[in-house]
Amino acid sequence: MKKCFTFSEYFAGIGLVGLGLQDGWELAFANDIDPKKREMFVNHFGEDDRYVLSDIYDLRVDSIPTTTLATASFPCIDLSLAGNRMGLNGKHSGAFWGFRDILRQMGDRRPPLVLVENVLGWLSANGGQDFRESVKELNQLGYVIDAFVLNAHHFTPQSRPRMFLVGAQGQEPLGEWEALASFRSRPEALWVKRLLDAIWGNKDLQWMRLNLPMPPPVQRNVASILETLDDDDERWWTQAKTAHIYGQLSAAHRERVDRLRMGQRLSYAMAYKRVRDKQTRAEIRTDGLAGCLRTPVGGSSKQIVFAMGRGQFRVRWMTEREYARLQGADDFTINVPYLQALYGFGDAVCVPAIRWISEHALTPLAEKITSNGKCEKPTHSHLPIEQTFVSPSELVFQGA
């Protein structure tokens, strides 16, 4: 497809949002503060002066090009359950306000579309006020917002639910009752009860609902992303280290390992170390999915592979290539130290999830705000937004 639409990628990291936007989209500007992430970007995409290494608060707005779309996968540390829960007042997640400031200062050059991504903890941080303020600020900049949840497990065998906001200028917002009913009637894979509660509790905000389809079936095939290592590969743990982590399993998890070890075929389970009742525990999952990738801050944040069957039981850390595959970046160039690679991928987005959003939301929106499909300055015509109305007496709420 001819490159037609441009985007700016804030908190760009190693550039996986751009990989998901490849068809029909061209990078015009990227920004991140982390030199190690930029190094990985350059190793894969090549040296690129469009990628500006800088604190977002230090960017000069007059140096940022006009684009169709601005994306922001701002830091999740202060919103995550594994983080400090400081919310948008935190040192890291508070960088959202830097993104807001950039959009505000751009004025008439503001991109007509935005895509913002973060963890589900965004919905509940500071009693839900952080999410409300995020949407409210985007509303005040002229964006009507669609909000949905999308889990990477629809595309790769990784459990990674994420909250996405798609904002578009020039749209007619849904009415108060329409907003809640409309979101409740979309595929259940795209919402959780906390999101419905957030919309219901903020009916005064400007919402739209795009006609998004059901995502693909869950991909429970984690064995498909694993590298085949020789039996004498030094990455397999020693017998003593394997015995140690076996001892960190709870009785229930140990029973699962013993059962799978005696099976006639090889089986694989992914595990993390966690602190339970002030004790370090190894917890495995045997549902065919890997846990959500995280940055390797301490050994407990690195994911572990258990290989069991035919009387054998072997353990190792997940490789950097496996991290890449779980993010849908199978062929990404990796020539940096192991922990640096895990950090880059663990703090990134799932490429095919972004591609799905591009196909079903961003590209259709961009096509509507250009004239006759030509790549020119967007005009803000109203877009087709599905609006399903249900009367208040018909609303039923169930947990997702």
Buried (B, 14 or more C-beta within 10 A) or exposed (E): EEEBBBBBBBBBBBBBBBBBBBEBBBBBBBBBBBEBBBBBBBBBBEEEEBBBBEEBEEBEEEEBEBBBBBBBBBBBBBBBEBBEBBBBEBEBBBBBBBBBBBBBBBEEBBBBBBBBBBBBBBBBBBEBBBBBBBBBBBBEBBBBBBBBBBBBBBBBBBBBBBBBBBBBBBBEBBBBBBBBBBBBBBEEBBBBEBBBBBBBEBBEBBBBBBEBEEBEEBBEEBEEBBBEBEEEEEEBBEEEEBEEBBEBBBEEBBEBBEEBBEEEEEBBBBBBBEEEEEEEBBBBBBEBBBBBBBBBEEEBBBBBBBBBBEEEBBBBBBBBBBBBBBBBBEEBBBEBEBBBBBBBBBBBBBBBBBBBBBBBBBBBBBBBBBEEEEBEEBEEEEBEBEBBEBEEEEEEEEEE
